[in-house]
């Protein structure tokens, strides 16, 4: 085999981001699982990557809709409840509190005249 054929075979080989050995070890903890083919943990790793990519993408969309900067558990709950393909996760997110309702009236301070006009001083009083 020359160099170009080796490069082509390296490109065809899939390198999962999730450790295949860990997947195989988890599979072997089940007594019902017998021998595990070489390709099986690799396929599971790829399926897991695709699932996580889809779930995280959906959560990012929900976060953007709420104008958030980071994904919160409530975003995951809304994503799972709003998408039928994630129904199997519903029992895992049911304990997460719902998103707080936005207030329609602006908050007012108890004393509107307090602090009006002069800026507050910071630091030690003199």
C-alpha positions as CSV (number, residue, x, y, z in Angstrom):
1,X,0.0,0.0,0.0
2,X,1.3,3.4,-0.9
3,X,0.8,6.6,1.1
4,X,-2.4,7.8,-0.7
5,X,-4.1,4.5,0.0
6,X,-3.2,4.6,3.7
7,X,-4.6,8.2,3.9
8,X,-7.8,7.0,2.2
9,X,-8.3,4.2,4.6
10,X,-7.7,6.5,7.6
11,X,-10.4,8.8,6.3
12,X,-12.9,6.0,6.1
13,X,-12.2,4.8,9.6
14,X,-14.5,6.4,12.1
15,X,-13.1,7.7,15.3
16,X,-15.8,8.3,17.9
17,X,-15.5,11.1,20.5
18,X,-17.0,8.8,23.2
19,X,-14.6,6.1,24.4
20,X,-15.5,2.8,22.9
21,X,-13.9,0.9,25.7
22,X,-16.2,2.5,28.2
23,X,-19.2,1.7,26.2
24,X,-18.1,-1.9,25.9
25,X,-17.4,-2.1,29.7
26,X,-21.0,-0.7,30.4
27,X,-22.4,-3.3,28.0
28,X,-20.6,-6.1,29.7
29,X,-22.0,-5.2,33.1
30,X,-25.4,-6.7,31.9
31,X,-25.5,-10.4,32.5
32,X,-27.7,-11.0,29.4
33,X,-25.1,-9.6,27.0
34,X,-22.8,-12.3,25.6
35,X,-20.0,-11.6,23.2
36,X,-19.8,-8.1,21.8
37,X,-18.8,-7.6,18.1
38,X,-16.1,-5.1,17.3
39,X,-18.5,-2.8,15.4
40,X,-21.2,-2.7,18.0
41,X,-19.6,-0.2,20.5
42,X,-18.6,2.0,17.6
43,X,-22.2,2.1,16.3
44,X,-23.5,2.9,19.7
45,X,-20.9,5.7,20.1
46,X,-22.0,7.2,16.8
47,X,-25.7,6.9,17.7
48,X,-25.0,8.5,21.1
49,X,-23.2,11.4,19.4
50,X,-26.1,12.0,17.0
51,X,-28.6,11.9,19.8
52,X,-26.6,14.3,21.9
53,X,-26.1,16.6,19.0
54,X,-29.9,16.7,18.3
55,X,-30.8,17.2,21.9
56,X,-28.2,19.9,22.5
57,X,-29.2,21.7,19.3
58,X,-32.9,21.6,20.4
59,X,-32.0,23.0,23.8
60,X,-29.9,25.8,22.2
61,X,-33.0,26.8,20.1
62,X,-35.2,26.9,23.3
63,X,-32.5,28.9,25.1
64,X,-32.3,31.4,22.2
65,X,-36.1,31.8,22.2
66,X,-35.9,32.7,25.9
67,X,-33.0,35.1,25.1
68,X,-30.8,33.2,27.5
69,X,-27.0,33.0,27.4
70,X,-26.6,29.5,28.8
71,X,-28.7,26.4,28.7
72,X,-30.6,25.8,32.0
73,X,-32.4,22.7,33.2
74,X,-35.7,24.4,32.5
75,X,-34.7,24.7,28.8
76,X,-34.1,21.0,28.7
77,X,-37.5,20.3,30.2
78,X,-39.2,22.5,27.7
79,X,-37.3,20.9,24.9
80,X,-38.2,17.3,26.0
81,X,-41.9,18.3,26.6
82,X,-42.1,20.1,23.2
83,X,-40.6,17.4,21.0
84,X,-42.2,14.0,20.7
85,X,-39.0,12.2,19.9
86,X,-37.7,13.0,23.4
87,X,-40.8,11.6,25.1
88,X,-38.8,8.8,26.7
89,X,-37.0,11.5,28.8
90,X,-40.2,12.9,30.2
91,X,-39.9,11.1,33.5
92,X,-36.3,12.3,34.0
93,X,-37.3,16.0,33.6
94,X,-40.6,16.1,35.5
95,X,-39.0,17.1,38.8
96,X,-37.5,20.3,37.2
97,X,-39.4,23.4,38.0
98,X,-41.2,25.2,35.2
99,X,-39.9,28.5,33.9
100,X,-41.0,31.5,35.9
101,X,-43.6,33.6,34.2
102,X,-42.5,37.0,33.0
103,X,-43.9,40.0,34.8
104,X,-46.0,42.2,32.7
105,X,-45.8,45.3,35.0
106,X,-42.5,46.9,35.7
107,X,-41.1,46.8,39.2
108,X,-41.1,50.0,41.2
109,X,-39.1,50.8,44.2
110,X,-41.1,51.4,47.4
111,X,-39.9,55.0,47.6
112,X,-39.7,56.6,44.2
113,X,-37.8,59.6,45.5
114,X,-35.1,57.5,47.1
115,X,-31.9,57.9,45.3
116,X,-33.3,60.2,42.7
117,X,-30.9,62.8,41.4
118,X,-27.6,62.1,43.2
119,X,-25.5,59.0,42.5
120,X,-24.7,56.7,45.3
121,X,-21.2,56.8,46.8
122,X,-19.3,53.7,46.9
123,X,-16.6,52.8,49.3
124,X,-16.0,53.9,52.9
125,X,-18.2,56.7,54.3
126,X,-16.2,59.8,55.3
